[in-house]
């Protein structure tokens, strides 16, 4: 994947690997399938989903992604945002 620039609209993959068996996932349930905006790239780090099982862990870009709370929860307040750290393999351009 090419680097995502700040301001890029992205969608979090609507994937549920935990339904397929044991896994370690850092992506919160409440953002899966939702759209947000890239705020910044934090660097590249070994993939914790592999590290948790002592597998070789490729380095993946980690991003801060901002979500409008009203897009996540029915009682979210307009103007309030949530900032989430998400690895690149969970993000697709919106």
C-alpha positions in Angstrom: 0.0 0.0 0.0 1.2 3.5 -0.7 1.6 5.9 2.2 -1.7 7.6 3.2 -1.3 11.4 3.4 -3.0 13.4 6.2 -6.5 14.3 5.2 -7.1 11.1 3.2 -10.5 9.6 3.8 -10.3 6.0 4.6 -12.6 3.1 5.5 -11.7 0.5 8.1 -12.1 -3.0 6.7 -15.2 -4.7 7.9 -13.4 -7.9 8.8 -13.9 -10.2 11.8 -10.8 -12.6 11.9 -11.7 -13.5 15.5 -14.7 -15.4 14.1 -12.4 -17.6 12.2 -10.3 -18.7 15.2 -7.7 -17.6 17.7 -6.1 -14.3 16.8 -4.9 -11.0 18.3 -6.5 -7.9 16.8 -5.8 -4.3 17.8 -8.6 -2.8 15.6 -11.6 -1.9 17.8 -15.0 -3.4 16.8 -16.8 -0.1 16.7 -14.6 1.3 13.9 -14.8 -1.7 11.5 -16.6 -0.7 8.3 -16.6 3.0 9.3 -15.0 6.0 7.5 -12.5 8.3 9.0 -9.7 10.7 8.1 -6.0 10.1 8.3 -4.4 12.6 10.7 -0.8 11.4 10.6 1.5 8.5 10.0 3.2 7.4 13.2 5.9 5.2 11.7 6.3 1.5 10.7 6.2 -1.2 13.4 6.2 -5.0 13.4 2.6 -6.3 13.0 1.3 -7.2 16.6 -1.2 -9.6 15.0 1.8 -11.8 14.1 4.0 -11.0 17.1 1.3 -12.3 19.5 1.8 -15.8 18.0 5.6 -15.6 17.6 5.3 -15.5 13.8 7.5 -13.4 11.6 6.1 -9.9 11.8 6.4 -7.6 8.7 6.7 -3.9 9.5 3.5 -2.0 8.8 2.6 1.6 8.8 0.6 2.8 11.8 -1.7 5.8 11.4 -3.8 8.1 13.6 -7.3 8.1 12.1 -10.0 10.5 13.2 -13.6 9.5 13.4 -16.6 11.8 14.0 -18.4 10.3 17.1 -21.8 10.7 15.4 -20.7 8.2 12.7 -19.7 5.7 15.4 -22.5 5.9 18.0 -26.1 7.1 17.9 -25.6 9.2 21.0 -22.3 10.7 19.8 -22.0 14.5 20.1 -21.6 16.5 16.9 -18.2 18.1 16.8 -16.6 15.4 19.0 -14.0 13.2 17.5 -12.2 10.0 18.4 -8.6 9.4 17.4 -7.6 5.7 16.9 -4.3 4.1 16.0 -4.8 1.7 13.1 -2.4 -0.3 11.0 -2.3 0.1 7.2 -3.6 -3.3 6.4 -6.9 -2.4 8.0 -7.4 0.7 5.9 -8.7 1.2 2.4 -9.2 4.6 0.6 -12.8 5.7 1.0 
